[in-house]
Amino acid sequence: MRVSSAKHEPRPRTCLHVKLRQKGQLTLPEEIRQVLHVNEGDEVEFTVEGDGRVTVRGYVSVPTDQAWFFTPELLAGKREADDETAMGEGTVHECGEAMFVHLENLGRAGA
């Protein structure tokens, strides 16, 4: 495996100025909303670092009845499935019933 010795160029930084309005409100410029992947009604998280730097990121709240899905194990499985799909691997089924038959057969083979 060859590793490039070329230095990676830092990503270009964008500096935009906005005016703070009454009640501490501001409008995020479109470029920033795109980078944060946020739209009207979405949440934004601000983190103040010890040195005074402030970081901003898009934030998604998860309803408590859906939190079970966001465990590290299930998310790792989803990433694995997404990677397989991106590589053209996996099995495509015509309908849900065919998928369940396939899964039952896999379960029997593994037993």
SVG drawing of the C-alpha trace seen along z (x, -y; Angstrom):
<svg xmlns="http://www.w3.org/2000/svg" viewBox="-45 -45 51 70">
<polyline fill="none" stroke="black" stroke-width="0.4" points="0.0,0.0 1.4,-3.4 0.9,-6.4 1.1,-9.8 3.8,-12.0 2.1,-15.1 0.7,-17.4 -3.1,-17.8 -4.2,-21.3 -6.5,-22.7 -10.1,-23.2 -10.8,-26.8 -12.5,-28.7 -15.5,-31.0 -15.9,-34.1 -19.4,-35.7 -20.7,-38.5 -24.3,-38.9 -26.0,-41.6 -27.5,-40.7 -31.1,-41.9 -33.4,-42.7 -33.8,-39.9 -30.4,-38.4 -31.7,-37.0 -29.6,-36.5 -30.2,-35.0 -27.7,-32.2 -26.6,-32.8 -27.5,-30.2 -23.9,-29.0 -23.8,-28.3 -27.2,-26.6 -26.0,-24.3 -22.8,-23.4 -24.8,-22.7 -27.5,-20.8 -30.3,-22.8 -33.5,-24.3 -36.3,-26.3 -37.5,-24.7 -34.3,-22.7 -32.1,-23.0 -28.6,-24.4 -26.2,-23.6 -23.6,-26.1 -20.6,-24.9 -18.4,-27.4 -14.8,-26.1 -12.6,-26.9 -10.5,-29.3 -13.6,-31.3 -14.1,-29.6 -17.7,-28.9 -18.6,-26.0 -21.9,-25.6 -23.5,-22.5 -26.8,-21.3 -28.6,-19.3 -31.4,-16.7 -33.5,-15.9 -34.8,-12.3 -38.2,-11.6 -37.9,-9.2 -40.0,-6.5 -37.4,-6.4 -34.3,-6.5 -33.9,-2.7 -32.8,-3.0 -29.9,-5.3 -27.8,-2.8 -24.2,-2.5 -24.8,1.2 -27.8,0.4 -26.1,-2.6 -23.0,-0.5 -25.3,2.0 -27.0,-0.7 -23.6,-2.1 -22.5,1.4 -25.7,1.9 -25.3,-1.5 -21.7,-0.7 -22.8,2.6 -25.6,0.9 -23.1,-1.7 -20.8,1.1 -23.7,2.8 -23.7,5.7 -26.7,7.1 -30.0,8.6 -32.9,6.7 -36.4,8.1 -39.5,7.6 -41.7,7.1 -41.6,7.3 -42.8,10.9 -39.9,12.1 -37.5,10.3 -38.9,12.1 -38.7,15.5 -35.0,14.7 -34.3,13.7 -36.0,16.9 -33.8,19.0 -30.7,17.2 -31.7,17.9 -32.2,21.6 -28.8,21.8 -27.1,20.2 -28.8,22.4"/>
</svg>
